[in-house]
């Protein structure tokens, strides 16, 4: 909060309070209620968007993990099939 002279508050009376209000208003420390509500609504909307993005990301991660599990299973099966094939004669690898 800005340094407010004590004289303004004690001797200023009602005019001191009005001056204090305008000082706070013009320095951005006091906002009208409609501005505060607008800012809060925007923050709530942003939070809802972030939550939706988080849920979509979790679902994508779950699908990716499931696909990876299936791919690993297919790779193991393919490896087992290839190893079970007879080797050509003369191939020592």
C-alpha positions, 0 to 999 in steps of 0.5 A: 500500500502506498505511504499515506500521510497520517494527517490525511487520515486523521485531519482530512475527515470525509475529504481525506477518506474520499482522497484516499479512495481515489488514490487507491482507485487510480493506483489499481488497488481498489476495483469496482465489483463488476471488474472483480466479477469479470476477472473471477469469471475469466479465472473460473473459465480458464480453470475449467479449460485447464481441467478439461485439458488435463482430463484429455491428457490423462485419457490420451496417456491411458490409451497410449499405455494400452497401445504400448502394452499391445505393441510389446505383446505383438513384438514378443510374439513376433520374436518367438515366431522368428526364433522358432523358424528353422535356420538355413543350413550354413547360417551360423548367426 
